[in-house]
Amino acid sequence: MHFSAFFRYMEAAEHELLRSMGFSVYSEIDGHPVSFPRVAAHCEYHSPARCEDVLAIDVTIQRVGEKSVTYGFAFSDAGAEWPPVR
């Protein structure tokens, strides 16, 4: 699997976390869309994932600032835990 795919999976997991907490990934304030721009992204790869692997993604909220949120993502495959990916 191409390394960049992990970022798409992390974004999908983030959206699922927000929905599970009753938030939407799309909202408006005074008729203007609210977005979630990325300021930084970092990923450490410790083990390969291959096409058709079934991955589980655990998302944690590591920090909530005044205007930012920092997430941690941990991928697992067949019980093999990888260190958190930030």
N, C-alpha and C positions, 0 to 999 in steps of 0.2 A: 504494500500500500504506500502511496506517495506521502511523504512527511507532511505536506500541507493539508492533507485530509483531516489531521487531528484538530486543526483550528476550526474547521467546519463542524466537527463533532462536539467540540467544546462550546461553540456558539449554540448549537441545538440543545445541549444539556443545560446551558444557562437559561434559554427560553423556557424549557420545561420546568426548571426550578422556579422561575418567576410566575409561570402559570399555576404551579402547585401552591403558591403563596397568595393567589388571587390577584396577581398583577398581570398586566398585558405588556407585550413587547411593543405594542403600538398604542400610543395615547396622544391626546392633544391638551394643550393649555391655551385658552383664549383663541381657539381655532388654529393654533400652530402646532405642527407635529413635534413630539418630543422624541429625541433619538438617543442612542447610547453609543457615542463615538469611542473608539478604542484609542487609548493614549500609548499603551505599551502591551506587548504580548511576548511571552517567553515560554519555550518548551524544551525540556530535556528528554532525550530519547534513550531509554535504557534497554529496550527489547523491541524487536520488530513486530509489527502487526501485519498480517497477510490478508489478502482478499478472502472474503467469506469467513474470517474470524468473527466471532460474536463478542463484542466488547461491552463491558459494563463501565459506566462513568459515574463516579461519585463526585459531587460538587459541594464545596464548602465555601462559605463566605468568610474570608480571612480578615477583612478590614472594611469598615464603613467609614468613609470620610464625609466631609461636608458636601463635596461635589463628586465623589468617586466611590467605587466599590472594587475591592480586590477579591477575586475568586481563586480557589485552588481546585484543581481537577486531578483525580486519580483514576487511571484506566486499569482495568483488570481483564484478563482473558484466562478462562479455565482455572480460576483460583490463583493465578500468578499475579500478585500485587506489584504494581510499579510505583516508584516514589511519586509524590504529587507533582503535577505539571502546572507551572504558573504562567 
